[in-house]
Amino acid sequence: MERRLFPRTNISLPFEYQAQLQGSEYSFSNLAVMKNFSIGGLLMSETAPVLQPDDIADFTFKFPSHQVHPLIPHKIRAQGKVKRIEQPTKESSYFGVVLEFLSGPFFIYAD
């Protein structure tokens, strides 16, 4: 039996994220697909992750305007830690990036 602190929602939602690595001037943007989400973190898939396990960063997740729905925020901000990177499989050529939220998430419904 799975023991999670927060229920998760499975979803397939393309988005762009920006990350500012903690203790560094380095920041970047990348495209990914959110695979599941909870108040405690998320799983996203991407083709070539820049992030590495144990990286801590301030994230802004931005959703395309054509996908915005009253229940989907325009942006989500959070500080997160990369818990692990899942390697591609026979079923999927994408990497899975598992983030644990350290603060947030904060939902922004308007710019």
PASEBA-1860 file (N, C-alpha, C; in nm, 3 decimals):
! residues 111
1> MERRLFPR> 0.083/-0.119/0.000/0.000/0.000/0.000/0.088/0.125/0.000 ~ 0.055/0.219/-0.091/0.130/0.345/-0.097/0.094/0.433/0.021 ~ 0.195/0.495/0.078/0.172/0.588/0.188/0.224/0.724/0.146 ~ 0.135/0.808/0.104/0.170/0.943/0.059/0.110/1.043/0.156 ~ 0.182/1.152/0.175/0.130/1.258/0.259/0.014/1.330/0.192 ~ 0.021/1.343/0.058/-0.079/1.418/-0.016/-0.129/1.334/-0.132 ~ -0.259/1.340/-0.161/-0.308/1.269/-0.280/-0.250/1.331/-0.406 ~ -0.228/1.250/-0.507/-0.175/1.303/-0.632/-0.278/1.288/-0.743
9> TNISLPFE> -0.266/1.375/-0.840/-0.355/1.375/-0.956/-0.272/1.341/-1.078 ~ -0.312/1.237/-1.149/-0.245/1.204/-1.275/-0.300/1.296/-1.383 ~ -0.207/1.348/-1.463/-0.243/1.447/-1.564/-0.138/1.442/-1.675 ~ -0.171/1.485/-1.792/-0.073/1.500/-1.900/-0.088/1.641/-1.953 ~ -0.004/1.731/-1.905/-0.021/1.873/-1.933/0.113/1.935/-1.973 ~ 0.131/1.972/-2.100/0.255/2.037/-2.142/0.270/2.174/-2.075 ~ 0.394/2.209/-2.047/0.422/2.339/-1.986/0.568/2.375/-2.008 ~ 0.600/2.500/-1.976/0.739/2.546/-1.975/0.774/2.578/-1.831
17> YQAQLQGS> 0.895/2.545/-1.793/0.936/2.584/-1.659/1.066/2.662/-1.664 ~ 1.081/2.749/-1.565/1.205/2.822/-1.543/1.259/2.778/-1.409 ~ 1.389/2.761/-1.401/1.452/2.719/-1.276/1.573/2.806/-1.248 ~ 1.581/2.853/-1.124/1.697/2.927/-1.074/1.760/2.839/-0.968 ~ 1.877/2.781/-1.000/1.941/2.690/-0.906/1.987/2.763/-0.781 ~ 1.962/2.700/-0.667/1.998/2.760/-0.539/2.150/2.771/-0.528 ~ 2.196/2.886/-0.478/2.338/2.908/-0.458/2.415/2.926/-0.587 ~ 2.346/2.963/-0.695/2.410/2.976/-0.825/2.344/3.090/-0.902
25> EYSFSNLA> 2.418/3.145/-0.995/2.363/3.245/-1.085/2.293/3.178/-1.202 ~ 2.306/3.045/-1.213/2.257/2.971/-1.328/2.106/2.956/-1.323 ~ 2.042/2.996/-1.432/1.898/2.974/-1.447/1.874/2.930/-1.592 ~ 1.764/2.861/-1.614/1.733/2.811/-1.747/1.584/2.786/-1.759 ~ 1.540/2.767/-1.883/1.402/2.731/-1.914/1.404/2.601/-1.991 ~ 1.297/2.524/-1.979/1.286/2.399/-2.052/1.139/2.366/-2.071 ~ 1.110/2.284/-2.171/0.974/2.235/-2.194/0.962/2.096/-2.133 ~ 0.845/2.066/-2.078/0.822/1.935/-2.017/0.672/1.907/-2.020
33> VMKNFSIG> 0.637/1.787/-1.975/0.497/1.747/-1.960/0.476/1.703/-1.816 ~ 0.381/1.766/-1.750/0.347/1.726/-1.613/0.272/1.594/-1.620 ~ 0.320/1.494/-1.547/0.258/1.362/-1.548/0.170/1.340/-1.425 ~ 0.214/1.391/-1.310/0.127/1.390/-1.193/0.168/1.505/-1.102 ~ 0.074/1.540/-1.014/0.091/1.658/-0.929/0.025/1.634/-0.795 ~ 0.091/1.682/-0.690/0.029/1.686/-0.557/0.083/1.811/-0.488 ~ 0.028/1.842/-0.374/0.077/1.957/-0.298/0.221/1.934/-0.253 ~ 0.265/1.809/-0.250/0.401/1.777/-0.207/0.505/1.772/-0.317
41> GLLMSETA> 0.462/1.770/-0.444/0.559/1.764/-0.552/0.496/1.726/-0.684 ~ 0.580/1.693/-0.781/0.528/1.656/-0.913/0.626/1.565/-0.985 ~ 0.573/1.499/-1.087/0.654/1.421/-1.180/0.635/1.485/-1.316 ~ 0.747/1.517/-1.382/0.739/1.570/-1.518/0.830/1.487/-1.606 ~ 0.794/1.482/-1.735/0.879/1.411/-1.829/0.935/1.512/-1.928 ~ 1.060/1.488/-1.967/1.126/1.574/-2.064/1.231/1.494/-2.140 ~ 1.274/1.549/-2.254/1.365/1.475/-2.340/1.509/1.476/-2.290 ~ 1.555/1.588/-2.237/1.694/1.599/-2.193/1.701/1.688/-2.069
49> PVLQPDDI> 1.681/1.630/-1.952/1.679/1.715/-1.831/1.814/1.780/-1.801 ~ 1.808/1.906/-1.765/1.927/1.979/-1.721/1.948/1.954/-1.572 ~ 1.839/1.933/-1.501/1.844/1.913/-1.356/1.911/1.780/-1.320 ~ 1.969/1.778/-1.202/2.035/1.657/-1.150/1.976/1.624/-1.012 ~ 1.985/1.497/-0.970/1.936/1.462/-0.837/2.000/1.551/-0.730 ~ 1.919/1.590/-0.633/1.955/1.676/-0.520/1.966/1.824/-0.555 ~ 1.949/1.862/-0.683/1.943/2.004/-0.716/1.824/2.067/-0.645 ~ 1.844/2.187/-0.593/1.737/2.265/-0.533/1.726/2.393/-0.615
57> ADFTFKFP> 1.605/2.428/-0.652/1.585/2.545/-0.737/1.452/2.611/-0.706 ~ 1.443/2.738/-0.744/1.316/2.809/-0.743/1.256/2.791/-0.882 ~ 1.135/2.737/-0.888/1.070/2.703/-1.013/0.949/2.793/-1.039 ~ 0.930/2.825/-1.166/0.806/2.883/-1.215/0.760/2.793/-1.329 ~ 0.642/2.735/-1.314/0.582/2.649/-1.416/0.475/2.731/-1.487 ~ 0.489/2.746/-1.620/0.396/2.828/-1.698/0.320/2.738/-1.796 ~ 0.189/2.757/-1.800/0.103/2.675/-1.886/0.060/2.756/-2.007 ~ 0.056/2.694/-2.126/0.014/2.766/-2.247/-0.124/2.827/-2.229
65> SHQVHPLI> -0.143/2.948/-2.280/-0.269/3.019/-2.259/-0.388/2.944/-2.318 ~ -0.368/2.867/-2.426/-0.481/2.794/-2.485/-0.526/2.678/-2.396 ~ -0.443/2.640/-2.299/-0.480/2.531/-2.209/-0.537/2.582/-2.077 ~ -0.536/2.712/-2.058/-0.581/2.765/-1.930/-0.731/2.740/-1.914 ~ -0.763/2.685/-1.803/-0.898/2.648/-1.764/-0.917/2.707/-1.625 ~ -1.039/2.738/-1.583/-1.056/2.800/-1.451/-0.991/2.722/-1.336 ~ -0.975/2.592/-1.352/-0.913/2.513/-1.245/-0.763/2.498/-1.261 ~ -0.708/2.541/-1.375/-0.564/2.532/-1.399/-0.505/2.672/-1.388
73> PHKIRAQG> -0.409/2.692/-1.299/-0.350/2.825/-1.286/-0.267/2.862/-1.408 ~ -0.243/2.992/-1.425/-0.155/3.038/-1.532/-0.011/2.997/-1.501 ~ 0.025/3.005/-1.373/0.160/2.971/-1.328/0.153/2.904/-1.191 ~ 0.255/2.827/-1.163/0.276/2.772/-1.029/0.420/2.805/-0.992 ~ 0.439/2.857/-0.873/0.574/2.885/-0.823/0.600/2.798/-0.701 ~ 0.723/2.747/-0.692/0.760/2.663/-0.579/0.911/2.650/-0.574 ~ 0.961/2.624/-0.455/1.100/2.582/-0.443/1.096/2.430/-0.435 ~ 1.181/2.365/-0.512/1.176/2.220/-0.517/1.314/2.158/-0.517
81> KVKRIEQP> 1.316/2.032/-0.477/1.437/1.951/-0.477/1.415/1.832/-0.570 ~ 1.513/1.805/-0.655/1.505/1.690/-0.745/1.531/1.565/-0.662 ~ 1.427/1.484/-0.646/1.440/1.360/-0.569/1.510/1.251/-0.650 ~ 1.472/1.242/-0.779/1.537/1.143/-0.865/1.505/1.175/-1.011 ~ 1.587/1.115/-1.097/1.567/1.120/-1.241/1.543/0.976/-1.286 ~ 1.428/0.952/-1.348/1.395/0.819/-1.397/1.441/0.808/-1.542 ~ 1.512/0.702/-1.574/1.566/0.682/-1.708/1.456/0.644/-1.807 ~ 1.477/0.673/-1.936/1.380/0.629/-2.038/1.362/0.478/-2.034
89> TKESSYFG> 1.247/0.433/-2.081/1.216/0.290/-2.083/1.176/0.249/-2.224 ~ 1.144/0.122/-2.241/1.095/0.075/-2.371/0.964/0.143/-2.407 ~ 0.882/0.176/-2.305/0.752/0.239/-2.327/0.761/0.389/-2.354 ~ 0.867/0.453/-2.304/0.879/0.598/-2.318/1.025/0.637/-2.335 ~ 1.051/0.724/-2.431/1.188/0.771/-2.454/1.220/0.896/-2.371 ~ 1.129/0.934/-2.282/1.147/1.054/-2.201/1.201/1.020/-2.062 ~ 1.275/1.116/-2.006/1.321/1.105/-1.869/1.208/1.151/-1.777 ~ 1.198/1.091/-1.660/1.105/1.138/-1.558/1.182/1.214/-1.452
97> VVLEFLSG> 1.137/1.334/-1.419/1.202/1.415/-1.316/1.104/1.428/-1.201 ~ 1.144/1.378/-1.085/1.059/1.380/-0.966/1.105/1.494/-0.876 ~ 1.014/1.590/-0.853/1.043/1.705/-0.767/0.964/1.696/-0.638 ~ 1.030/1.728/-0.529/0.963/1.744/-0.400/0.960/1.893/-0.370 ~ 0.842/1.946/-0.338/0.831/2.088/-0.305/0.883/2.111/-0.164 ~ 0.973/2.209/-0.151/1.025/2.249/-0.020/0.948/2.368/0.035 ~ 0.897/2.452/-0.055/0.805/2.560/-0.018/0.709/2.580/-0.135 ~ 0.589/2.621/-0.102/0.485/2.631/-0.203/0.415/2.497/-0.215
105> PFFIYAD> 0.343/2.473/-0.319/0.331/2.554/-0.440/0.235/2.671/-0.422 ~ 0.264/2.778/-0.496/0.180/2.896/-0.498/0.117/2.905/-0.636 ~ -0.015/2.913/-0.639/-0.091/2.912/-0.763/-0.124/3.055/-0.805 ~ -0.093/3.090/-0.931/-0.117/3.223/-0.982/-0.218/3.209/-1.097 ~ -0.335/3.269/-1.080/-0.443/3.253/-1.178/-0.454/3.368/-1.276 ~ -0.378/3.474/-1.258/-0.375/3.587/-1.351/-0.236/3.645/-1.352 ~ -0.197/3.704/-1.465/-0.062/3.762/-1.475/-0.054/3.894/-1.405
END
